[in-house]
Amino acid sequence: MLRTHTCGELNINSLGQTVTLCGWVQKSRDLGGTTFIDVRDRFGLTQLILNADTDAELREKARSLGREFVIKVTGKVLERTSKNPKIPTGDIEIAVEELDILNAAKIPPFLIEDETDGGEELRAKYRYLDLRRNPIRQNLMLRHRMGQEVRKYLDAQGFMEVETPVLIKSTPEGARDFVVPSRMNPGEFYALPQSPQTFKQLLMVSGFDRYFQIVKCFRDEDLRADRQPEFTQIDCELSFVEQEDILNIFEGLTRHLFSVVKGITLDTFPRMQYSDAMRLYGSDKPDVRFGMQFVELNDVVKGKNFAIFDNAELVVGVNAKGSAGYTRKQVDELTDWLKRPQIGATGLVYCRYNTDGTLKSSVDKFYNEDELTNWAAAFEAEPGDLMLVLAGPADKVRKQLNELRLEMGGRLGLRDKDKFAPLWVVDFPLLEWDEENGRYHAMHHPFTSPKPEDIALLDTEPGSVRANAYDLVINGTEIGGGSIRIHEKSLQSLMFKHLGFSADEAQKQFGFLLDAFEYGAPPHGGIAFGFDRLCSIFAGLDSIRDVIAFPKNNSGRDVMIDSPSTIAPEQMKELSIATTIN
């Protein structure tokens, strides 16, 4: 080893030792008679000192060092006269006796410090430099720790880690596949897995009983802060279990991670029906760190000649506690925020419950104070509260009010990143209607089992069939989801039929699974956690990019290596891909 210690481990107990460190120059300060150099590695930072007693040639070499030079230094550990309590090595410094420049460095394009002057695109282009910064390094150390603890917990629960293929078969359900041409099979393609779903079910058929994998998955879908083209799942499957068994085991995993990694003991994990989540929060992943539940007002506000309410399928609102002091300008700004295309509300109605007990609304022309008192009763409002109301088609307006609720929660300081509110959402619909294609799709995937008591509804009311499906939500983010699977060929074939597959199409796409079910498939179910999302919540980040070593940008590009990119015509020909794209 070139070094005897890292730059983060020396302390007051190391005084008098002669040590060798290797690392990068964070910065240097030449004060004439004395030169200080901060040397950094991934473990920390140590201060070096050269003074008038140091060899002149050595001092001159030290003055030549620039930021990010890679150096090796040997010297004696001394006690610092001016200590730095903010770092573990702040009590000591190294009196330099030998200095080797292992590699010089160009001036970096941005400051490699906790607070940098580099913009997001610049740092993405030089991601290998951005990774030297403490916040990014700490995020990846956190990710490493969480991965280790996941493996410890699941191993103790009797799970076996098994790798599944990366080159698989494209299927029509779910998000778009990334496809890979096969040189040895001209005109045919592999797909990269959106999840190891069918393989982990086959492992259950094989008798492996409890499987897990921390696995890369790929989806060619539009990106946002919590999505990447390639992402990582904690993927799990279990045999001979019911829904409650899976919820208890993975509630245990979540508690373990919060306890060991963050030192936090989580309270209860309440269960909420999907239908209640949509009715009370307008979302299947509600943020329950705060209240502000939806209040439906059809019976209270209709029939007063206010056409917007009278003609609406649903009139619904939230009570922003203590916000009656919002000015007209603030309410107008909030209305404009709601009218943005990404939300699409047509307007906002409000009612202030003033601290003097009076009620004042934006629709006083249609509602007198006695009628507004009925509003306040429905909202359980008190003096000082602000009632915010939207109207329109039920599904649309619930989604809009969900956005408004989250925005107000943020403005009122109710979405504390240091508070964690886990929640299981259960009993999702099995199917959802696709307006564009005029048919039903599986809400989760085609292998999710329906509630046994709802199977008869598949022919008459398919939209009413509930699934044995569940999602874990923390702070309004879906952390994981899963289901009890279909394990009988007859029921799986029936499911494919209701999803619009002919018998031949089902056999062509999923014949391997249907055939496997005829050889003794056990009852089984599973779950997959979004590992990147889980890490970002632990790190207190809104985006998953900073817990991924080399992420893509919002366009799905890696600007550091300039990918995706074109390939040579000769390679296209070898892969039997046409070189002209119309």
C-alpha positions as CSV (number, residue, x, y, z in Angstrom):
1,M,0.0,0.0,0.0
2,L,1.2,3.5,-0.8
3,R,-0.3,4.9,2.3
4,T,-0.3,3.9,6.0
5,H,-3.5,5.7,6.9
6,T,-6.5,7.4,5.2
7,C,-7.2,11.1,5.4
8,G,-10.0,10.6,7.8
9,E,-8.7,8.5,10.6
10,L,-5.8,10.3,12.4
11,N,-6.7,12.0,15.7
12,I,-5.1,13.2,18.9
13,N,-4.2,9.6,19.8
14,S,-1.9,9.5,16.7
15,L,0.5,12.2,18.0
16,G,4.1,11.5,17.2
17,Q,3.5,8.9,14.6
18,T,5.2,9.1,11.2
19,V,2.5,8.4,8.6
20,T,2.0,8.4,4.9
21,L,-1.2,9.7,3.3
22,C,-2.4,9.7,-0.4
23,G,-5.1,11.9,-1.8
24,W,-6.2,15.0,-3.7
25,V,-5.3,18.6,-2.9
26,Q,-8.4,20.3,-1.7
27,K,-6.7,23.7,-1.3
28,S,-3.5,25.2,-0.2
29,R,-2.7,28.5,1.7
30,D,0.8,30.0,1.4
31,L,1.2,32.5,4.3
32,G,4.8,33.3,3.5
33,G,6.7,31.5,6.2
34,T,4.1,28.7,6.5
35,T,2.2,26.7,3.9
36,F,-1.0,24.8,4.8
37,I,-2.3,22.1,2.4
38,D,-5.6,20.2,2.8
39,V,-5.4,16.7,1.4
40,R,-8.6,14.7,0.8
41,D,-9.7,11.2,0.1
42,R,-13.1,9.5,0.4
43,F,-12.6,9.0,4.1
44,G,-12.0,12.6,5.1
45,L,-9.5,15.5,5.0
46,T,-6.2,16.2,6.8
47,Q,-4.2,19.4,7.1
48,L,-0.5,19.4,6.1
49,I,1.9,22.0,7.3
50,L,5.3,23.2,6.0
51,N,7.1,26.0,7.8
52,A,10.5,27.7,8.0
53,D,12.1,24.5,9.4
54,T,11.0,22.5,6.3
55,D,13.5,21.8,3.6
56,A,13.4,24.7,1.0
57,E,13.1,22.4,-2.0
58,L,10.2,20.7,-0.4
59,R,8.5,24.0,0.4
60,E,9.0,25.0,-3.2
61,K,7.4,21.8,-4.5
62,A,4.4,22.3,-2.1
63,R,3.9,25.8,-3.5
64,S,3.6,24.3,-7.0
65,L,0.6,22.2,-6.0
66,G,-2.8,23.1,-7.6
67,R,-6.3,22.0,-6.7
68,E,-6.9,18.3,-7.3
69,F,-3.3,17.3,-7.7
70,V,-2.8,13.7,-6.6
71,I,-0.1,13.5,-3.9
72,K,1.7,11.2,-1.5
73,V,3.0,12.8,1.6
74,T,4.9,11.4,4.6
75,G,5.3,13.3,7.9
76,K,4.9,13.4,11.6
77,V,1.5,13.9,13.4
78,L,1.4,17.1,15.4
79,E,-1.2,18.7,17.6
80,R,-2.8,21.7,15.8
81,T,-2.6,25.1,17.6
82,S,-5.8,26.2,15.8
83,K,-8.2,23.3,16.0
84,N,-11.1,22.6,13.7
85,P,-13.9,20.8,15.7
86,K,-16.0,20.4,12.5
87,I,-13.9,17.5,11.1
88,P,-12.7,14.3,12.8
89,T,-9.0,15.1,12.1
90,G,-9.4,18.7,13.3
91,D,-7.1,18.2,16.3
92,I,-4.0,17.3,14.4
93,E,-1.9,18.2,11.3
94,I,1.0,16.5,9.5
95,A,4.5,18.2,9.4
96,V,5.6,17.3,5.9
97,E,8.9,15.4,5.5
98,E,8.4,13.9,2.0
99,L,6.1,15.0,-0.8
100,D,5.6,13.2,-4.1
101,I,3.3,14.4,-6.9
102,L,1.6,11.3,-8.2
103,N,-0.3,13.2,-10.9
104,A,-0.8,16.8,-11.7
105,A,-4.3,18.1,-12.5
106,K,-5.9,20.7,-14.7
107,I,-8.0,23.4,-12.9
108,P,-11.4,21.7,-12.5
109,P,-14.4,23.3,-14.2
110,F,-16.2,23.9,-10.9
111,L,-15.3,24.0,-7.2
112,I,-15.1,20.6,-5.7
113,E,-16.6,21.6,-2.4
114,D,-19.9,21.0,-0.5
115,E,-21.3,24.2,-1.9
116,T,-20.1,24.3,-5.5
117,D,-20.4,26.9,-8.3
118,G,-21.1,24.2,-10.9
119,G,-24.6,24.0,-12.5
120,E,-26.4,20.7,-12.9
121,E,-25.4,20.1,-16.6
122,L,-21.8,21.0,-16.0
123,R,-21.5,18.7,-13.0
124,A,-23.2,15.9,-15.0
125,K,-20.7,16.3,-17.8
126,Y,-17.8,15.9,-15.3
127,R,-19.6,13.5,-13.0
128,Y,-16.3,11.8,-12.0
129,L,-15.4,15.2,-10.5
130,D,-18.8,15.7,-8.9
131,L,-18.4,12.4,-7.2
132,R,-15.5,13.7,-5.3
133,R,-17.7,16.2,-3.4
134,N,-18.8,15.2,0.1
135,P,-22.6,15.4,-0.4
136,I,-22.5,13.0,-3.4
137,R,-20.0,10.7,-1.8
138,Q,-22.1,10.6,1.4
139,N,-25.2,9.7,-0.6
140,L,-23.4,6.8,-2.3
141,M,-22.0,5.6,1.1
142,L,-25.6,5.7,2.4
143,R,-26.7,3.6,-0.6
144,H,-23.9,1.1,0.1
145,R,-24.9,0.8,3.7
146,M,-28.6,0.3,2.8
147,G,-27.7,-2.4,0.3
148,Q,-25.7,-4.2,2.9
149,E,-28.5,-4.0,5.5
150,V,-31.1,-5.2,3.0
151,R,-29.0,-8.3,2.4
152,K,-28.5,-8.9,6.1
153,Y,-32.2,-8.7,6.9
154,L,-33.4,-10.8,4.0
155,D,-30.7,-13.4,4.6
156,A,-31.9,-13.7,8.2
157,Q,-35.5,-14.2,7.0
158,G,-34.4,-17.2,4.8
159,F,-34.2,-15.4,1.5
160,M,-31.8,-16.6,-1.2
161,E,-30.2,-14.2,-3.7
162,V,-30.5,-15.4,-7.3
163,E,-29.5,-13.5,-10.4
164,T,-32.0,-13.6,-13.3
165,P,-31.3,-12.9,-17.0
166,V,-30.8,-9.3,-18.4
167,L,-31.4,-10.3,-22.0
168,I,-35.0,-11.5,-22.1
169,K,-38.1,-11.5,-24.3
170,S,-40.2,-8.3,-25.1
171,T,-43.8,-8.3,-23.9
172,P,-46.6,-6.0,-24.9
173,E,-47.8,-5.1,-21.3
174,G,-46.3,-2.4,-19.2
175,A,-43.9,0.4,-20.2
176,R,-41.9,0.4,-23.4
177,D,-39.0,-2.0,-23.6
178,F,-35.4,-1.2,-24.4
179,V,-34.5,-3.7,-27.2
180,V,-31.2,-5.3,-28.1
181,P,-30.6,-6.8,-31.6
182,S,-29.2,-10.3,-31.8
183,R,-26.4,-10.7,-34.2
184,M,-26.6,-14.5,-34.2
185,N,-30.4,-14.4,-34.8
186,P,-30.8,-11.8,-37.6
187,G,-34.0,-9.8,-37.4
188,E,-34.7,-10.9,-33.8
189,F,-34.3,-8.9,-30.6
190,Y,-33.9,-9.3,-26.9
191,A,-35.5,-6.9,-24.4
192,L,-33.9,-5.5,-21.2
193,P,-36.1,-6.5,-18.2
194,Q,-38.6,-4.0,-16.8
195,S,-38.5,-6.3,-13.8
196,P,-37.6,-10.0,-13.3
197,Q,-41.3,-10.7,-12.7
198,T,-41.8,-14.0,-14.7
199,F,-38.4,-15.4,-13.7
200,K,-39.0,-14.9,-10.0
201,Q,-42.3,-16.7,-10.4
202,L,-40.6,-19.5,-12.2
203,L,-38.1,-19.7,-9.2
204,M,-41.2,-20.3,-7.0
205,V,-42.3,-23.1,-9.3
206,S,-38.7,-24.4,-8.9
207,G,-39.1,-24.6,-5.2
208,F,-36.7,-21.8,-4.2
209,D,-39.4,-20.6,-1.7
210,R,-37.9,-17.2,-0.8
211,Y,-35.9,-15.2,-3.5
212,F,-34.5,-11.8,-3.6
213,Q,-32.2,-9.7,-5.8
214,I,-31.0,-6.1,-5.8
215,V,-31.4,-5.8,-9.6
216,K,-31.1,-3.4,-12.4
217,C,-34.3,-2.8,-14.4
218,F,-35.0,-0.8,-17.6
219,R,-38.0,1.2,-18.8
220,D,-38.1,3.4,-21.9
221,E,-40.5,5.9,-20.4
222,D,-40.7,9.7,-19.9
223,L,-38.5,10.8,-17.1
224,R,-38.9,12.9,-14.0
225,A,-37.2,13.4,-10.7
226,D,-38.0,9.9,-9.4
227,R,-37.5,8.0,-12.7
228,Q,-34.4,6.9,-14.7
229,P,-34.2,4.7,-17.8
230,E,-32.3,2.2,-15.7
231,F,-33.1,1.9,-12.0
232,T,-32.5,-0.6,-9.2
233,Q,-35.1,-2.7,-7.4
234,I,-35.1,-4.8,-4.2
235,D,-37.0,-7.6,-5.9
236,C,-38.5,-10.4,-3.8
237,E,-40.8,-13.4,-4.1
238,L,-42.2,-15.8,-1.5
239,S,-44.1,-19.1,-1.7
240,F,-46.9,-20.4,0.7
241,V,-47.8,-16.9,1.9
242,E,-50.8,-14.6,2.0
243,Q,-50.9,-10.8,1.7
244,E,-50.5,-10.1,5.4
245,D,-47.4,-12.2,5.6
246,I,-45.7,-10.2,2.9
247,L,-46.8,-6.9,4.4
248,N,-45.4,-7.9,7.8
249,I,-42.0,-9.1,6.5
250,F,-41.4,-6.0,4.4
251,E,-42.7,-3.7,7.1
252,G,-40.0,-5.4,9.1
253,L,-37.4,-4.6,6.4
254,T,-38.4,-1.0,6.4
255,R,-38.3,-0.7,10.2
256,H,-34.8,-2.4,10.2
257,L,-33.4,0.1,7.6
258,F,-34.8,3.1,9.5
259,S,-33.6,1.8,12.8
260,V,-30.0,0.8,11.8
261,V,-29.3,3.4,9.1
262,K,-31.1,6.5,10.5
263,G,-31.6,5.6,14.2
264,I,-35.4,6.2,13.8
265,T,-38.1,4.0,15.2
266,L,-41.2,4.1,13.0
267,D,-44.7,4.2,14.3
268,T,-47.5,2.0,13.0
269,F,-47.9,1.2,9.3
270,P,-51.6,1.9,8.7
271,R,-53.5,0.1,5.9
272,M,-55.6,2.2,3.7
273,Q,-58.0,1.0,1.0
274,Y,-57.2,2.3,-2.5
275,S,-60.8,3.6,-2.8
276,D,-60.3,5.6,0.5
277,A,-57.0,7.0,-0.7
278,M,-58.5,8.3,-3.9
279,R,-61.6,9.7,-2.0
280,L,-59.7,11.4,0.8
281,Y,-56.5,12.4,-1.0
282,G,-57.0,12.1,-4.7
283,S,-53.9,9.9,-4.9
284,D,-52.9,6.2,-4.6
285,K,-49.8,7.4,-2.8
286,P,-51.0,10.0,-0.3
287,D,-48.7,12.0,1.9
288,V,-50.1,11.4,5.4
289,R,-47.6,13.4,7.3
290,F,-50.4,16.0,7.5
291,G,-54.2,16.0,7.4
292,M,-56.1,18.3,5.0
293,Q,-58.3,15.4,3.8
294,F,-60.7,16.1,1.0
295,V,-64.3,17.2,1.9
296,E,-67.0,16.5,-0.7
297,L,-69.5,19.3,-0.9
298,N,-72.1,18.3,-3.5
299,D,-74.9,18.1,-0.9
300,V,-73.8,21.5,0.6
301,V,-73.3,23.8,-2.3
302,K,-75.5,22.6,-5.2
303,G,-78.8,24.2,-6.1
304,K,-77.8,27.9,-5.4
305,N,-77.7,28.9,-9.1
306,F,-73.9,28.9,-9.2
307,A,-73.5,27.1,-12.5
308,I,-69.8,26.0,-11.9
309,F,-71.0,24.0,-8.9
310,D,-74.4,23.0,-10.2
311,N,-73.0,21.5,-13.4
312,A,-70.0,19.8,-11.8
313,E,-69.8,16.0,-11.2
314,L,-67.9,16.7,-8.0
315,V,-67.4,19.7,-5.8
316,V,-64.6,19.0,-3.3
317,G,-62.1,21.0,-1.2
318,V,-59.6,21.1,1.6
319,N,-59.2,23.1,4.7
320,A,-55.9,25.0,5.0
321,K,-55.7,25.4,8.8
322,G,-54.6,28.8,9.9
323,S,-54.4,30.3,6.4
324,A,-57.3,32.8,6.5
325,G,-54.6,35.6,6.4
326,Y,-53.9,34.7,2.8
327,T,-54.2,37.9,0.8
328,R,-56.2,38.2,-2.4
329,K,-52.9,38.5,-4.2
330,Q,-51.7,35.2,-2.7
331,V,-54.9,33.4,-3.6
332,D,-54.7,34.8,-7.2
333,E,-51.2,33.5,-7.4
334,L,-52.3,30.1,-6.1
335,T,-55.1,30.1,-8.7
336,D,-52.6,30.8,-11.5
337,W,-50.5,27.9,-10.2
338,L,-53.5,25.6,-10.5
339,K,-54.2,26.8,-14.0
340,R,-50.8,25.7,-15.4
341,P,-51.1,23.1,-18.1
342,Q,-49.6,20.3,-16.0
343,I,-52.5,20.7,-13.5
344,G,-55.2,22.2,-15.7
345,A,-57.7,23.5,-13.2
346,T,-60.1,26.1,-14.5
347,G,-60.3,28.1,-11.3
348,L,-60.4,28.1,-7.6
349,V,-63.1,29.1,-5.1
350,Y,-62.2,30.0,-1.6
351,C,-63.8,30.9,1.7
352,R,-62.1,32.6,4.6
353,Y,-63.2,31.9,8.2
354,N,-61.9,35.2,9.7
355,T,-60.6,35.3,13.2
356,D,-63.5,37.5,14.2
357,G,-65.9,34.7,13.3
358,T,-67.2,36.1,10.0
359,L,-67.1,34.2,6.7
360,K,-66.0,35.7,3.4
361,S,-65.9,33.8,0.1
362,S,-65.1,34.5,-3.6
363,V,-68.7,33.5,-4.4
364,D,-70.7,35.7,-1.9
365,K,-73.0,36.6,-4.8
366,F,-74.4,33.1,-4.6
367,Y,-74.0,32.1,-1.0
368,N,-75.0,34.1,2.1
369,E,-73.3,33.8,5.5
370,D,-75.7,31.2,6.8
371,E,-74.9,29.0,3.8
372,L,-71.2,29.6,4.2
373,T,-71.6,28.4,7.8
374,N,-72.7,25.1,6.3
375,W,-69.4,25.0,4.4
376,A,-67.5,25.6,7.6
377,A,-69.4,22.8,9.3
378,A,-68.6,20.4,6.5
379,F,-64.9,21.3,6.6
380,E,-64.9,21.3,10.5
381,A,-63.3,24.8,10.0
382,E,-62.4,27.2,12.8
383,P,-61.7,30.9,12.8
384,G,-58.4,31.5,11.0
385,D,-58.9,28.7,8.5
386,L,-59.1,29.0,4.7
387,M,-61.3,26.7,2.7
388,L,-60.2,26.0,-0.9
389,V,-62.7,24.4,-3.4
390,L,-62.5,22.9,-6.9
391,A,-65.2,21.6,-9.1
392,G,-65.4,19.4,-12.3
393,P,-65.2,15.8,-13.5
394,A,-64.6,13.6,-10.4
395,D,-61.4,11.9,-11.4
396,K,-59.8,15.0,-12.9
397,V,-60.7,17.3,-10.0
398,R,-59.4,14.8,-7.4
399,K,-56.1,14.8,-9.1
400,Q,-56.0,18.6,-9.2
401,L,-57.0,18.9,-5.6
402,N,-54.2,16.4,-4.7
403,E,-51.7,18.8,-6.3
404,L,-53.2,21.7,-4.4
405,R,-53.1,19.8,-1.1
406,L,-49.4,19.0,-1.5
407,E,-48.6,22.5,-2.5
408,M,-50.4,24.0,0.5
409,G,-48.7,21.3,2.7
410,G,-45.4,22.5,1.5
411,R,-46.2,26.2,1.9
412,L,-47.4,25.6,5.4
413,G,-44.3,23.7,6.4
414,L,-46.2,20.4,6.9
415,R,-44.0,18.2,4.7
416,D,-41.1,17.9,7.0
417,K,-38.3,15.8,5.4
418,D,-37.2,14.6,8.9
419,K,-40.7,13.1,9.6
420,F,-41.6,9.8,8.1
421,A,-45.1,8.5,7.6
422,P,-45.3,5.0,6.1
423,L,-48.6,3.6,4.8
424,W,-49.8,0.5,3.0
425,V,-52.3,1.1,0.3
426,V,-54.2,-2.1,-0.5
427,D,-57.0,-3.5,-2.7
428,F,-56.2,-1.8,-5.9
429,P,-58.4,-2.3,-8.9
430,L,-57.2,-5.3,-10.9
431,L,-57.8,-3.5,-14.3
432,E,-57.9,0.1,-15.5
433,W,-59.6,1.4,-18.7
434,D,-57.3,2.6,-21.5
435,E,-59.3,5.3,-23.4
436,E,-56.8,5.5,-26.2
437,N,-57.0,1.8,-27.1
438,G,-60.5,1.1,-25.9
439,R,-59.6,-1.8,-23.6
440,Y,-58.6,-2.8,-20.1
441,H,-55.0,-3.0,-19.0
442,A,-53.7,-4.6,-15.8
443,M,-53.1,-1.9,-13.3
444,H,-50.0,-3.6,-11.9
445,H,-49.2,-6.5,-14.3
446,P,-51.1,-9.5,-15.9
447,F,-49.9,-11.9,-13.2
448,T,-51.6,-10.2,-10.2
449,S,-54.4,-12.3,-8.8
450,P,-57.9,-11.0,-8.3
451,K,-59.7,-11.2,-5.0
452,P,-61.4,-14.6,-5.1
453,E,-64.8,-13.2,-4.3
454,D,-64.5,-10.8,-7.3
455,I,-63.6,-13.3,-10.0
456,A,-67.2,-13.7,-11.1
457,L,-67.3,-9.9,-11.9
458,L,-64.6,-10.2,-14.6
459,D,-67.3,-10.9,-17.2
460,T,-69.9,-8.4,-16.0
461,E,-68.1,-5.6,-14.2
462,P,-64.3,-5.9,-14.9
463,G,-63.6,-2.4,-13.6
464,S,-65.0,-3.4,-10.2
465,V,-62.7,-6.3,-9.7
466,R,-60.2,-5.8,-6.8
467,A,-56.6,-7.1,-6.9
468,N,-54.6,-8.8,-4.2
469,A,-52.2,-5.9,-4.6
470,Y,-50.4,-3.5,-2.2
471,D,-48.1,-0.5,-2.3
472,L,-45.8,0.8,0.4
473,V,-45.9,4.6,0.5
474,I,-43.7,6.9,2.5
475,N,-44.2,10.7,2.6
476,G,-46.3,10.6,-0.6
477,T,-43.7,8.5,-2.6
478,E,-44.4,5.0,-3.7
479,I,-41.5,3.0,-2.3
480,G,-42.6,-0.5,-3.3
481,G,-45.4,-2.5,-4.7
482,G,-46.4,-6.1,-5.2
483,S,-49.2,-8.6,-5.2
484,I,-50.3,-12.1,-4.6
485,R,-49.8,-13.8,-8.0
486,I,-51.9,-16.1,-10.1
487,H,-50.5,-19.6,-9.8
488,E,-53.1,-21.6,-11.8
489,K,-53.0,-22.0,-15.6
490,S,-56.8,-21.7,-15.9
491,L,-57.0,-18.4,-14.0
492,Q,-53.9,-17.0,-15.8
493,S,-55.5,-17.9,-19.1
494,L,-58.7,-16.2,-18.1
495,M,-56.8,-13.0,-17.1
496,F,-55.0,-12.9,-20.5
497,K,-58.4,-13.3,-22.2
498,H,-59.8,-10.2,-20.3
499,L,-56.7,-8.3,-21.3
500,G,-57.5,-8.9,-25.0
501,F,-55.0,-11.7,-25.7
502,S,-56.2,-14.5,-28.0
503,A,-55.2,-18.0,-26.8
504,D,-52.5,-18.2,-29.5
505,E,-51.1,-14.7,-28.5
506,A,-51.0,-15.7,-24.8
507,Q,-49.2,-18.9,-25.6
508,K,-46.7,-17.1,-27.8
509,Q,-45.9,-14.5,-25.3
510,F,-46.2,-16.4,-22.0
511,G,-46.5,-20.0,-22.9
512,F,-43.4,-20.8,-20.8
513,L,-45.2,-19.6,-17.7
514,L,-48.5,-21.2,-18.5
515,D,-46.7,-24.5,-19.1
516,A,-44.8,-24.1,-15.8
517,F,-48.1,-23.7,-13.9
518,E,-49.0,-27.2,-14.9
519,Y,-46.1,-28.7,-13.0
520,G,-47.1,-27.9,-9.5
521,A,-46.9,-24.1,-9.0
522,P,-47.2,-23.1,-5.3
523,P,-49.3,-20.1,-4.1
524,H,-46.9,-17.2,-4.1
525,G,-46.6,-13.5,-4.0
526,G,-44.0,-10.8,-3.9
527,I,-42.9,-7.2,-3.8
528,A,-40.3,-4.9,-5.3
529,F,-38.9,-1.8,-3.6
530,G,-37.6,1.1,-5.6
531,F,-34.1,1.1,-4.1
532,D,-33.1,4.5,-5.7
533,R,-36.3,6.1,-4.3
534,L,-35.8,4.6,-0.9
535,C,-32.2,5.9,-0.8
536,S,-33.3,9.4,-1.8
537,I,-35.8,9.5,1.0
538,F,-33.2,8.5,3.5
539,A,-30.9,11.2,2.1
540,G,-33.6,13.8,2.2
541,L,-33.5,14.4,-1.6
542,D,-36.3,15.1,-4.1
543,S,-34.4,13.5,-7.0
544,I,-33.0,10.0,-7.3
545,R,-30.1,11.2,-9.5
546,D,-27.8,12.1,-6.6
547,V,-28.0,8.6,-5.1
548,I,-26.9,7.0,-8.4
549,A,-23.3,7.1,-9.3
550,F,-23.7,7.8,-13.1
551,P,-27.3,8.9,-13.7
552,K,-29.0,10.0,-17.0
553,N,-30.5,13.5,-17.4
554,N,-34.1,14.4,-18.0
555,S,-33.7,13.5,-21.7
556,G,-32.3,10.0,-20.9
557,R,-28.8,11.0,-21.9
558,D,-25.5,10.5,-20.2
559,V,-23.8,13.8,-21.1
560,M,-20.5,12.6,-19.6
561,I,-20.0,9.7,-22.1
562,D,-22.4,11.2,-24.7
563,S,-24.8,8.3,-24.8
564,P,-27.0,7.2,-26.5
565,S,-25.0,7.6,-29.7
566,T,-24.9,6.4,-33.3
567,I,-23.0,3.2,-34.3
568,A,-21.0,2.5,-37.4
569,P,-22.8,1.4,-40.5
570,E,-20.8,-1.8,-40.5
571,Q,-22.1,-2.6,-37.1
572,M,-25.6,-1.8,-38.2
573,K,-25.2,-4.2,-41.1
574,E,-23.8,-6.9,-38.9
575,L,-26.9,-6.6,-36.6
576,S,-29.3,-6.7,-39.6
577,I,-30.6,-3.3,-38.9
578,A,-31.5,-0.9,-41.8
579,T,-29.1,2.0,-41.9
580,T,-31.8,4.4,-43.3
581,I,-34.5,5.6,-40.8
582,N,-37.5,7.1,-42.4
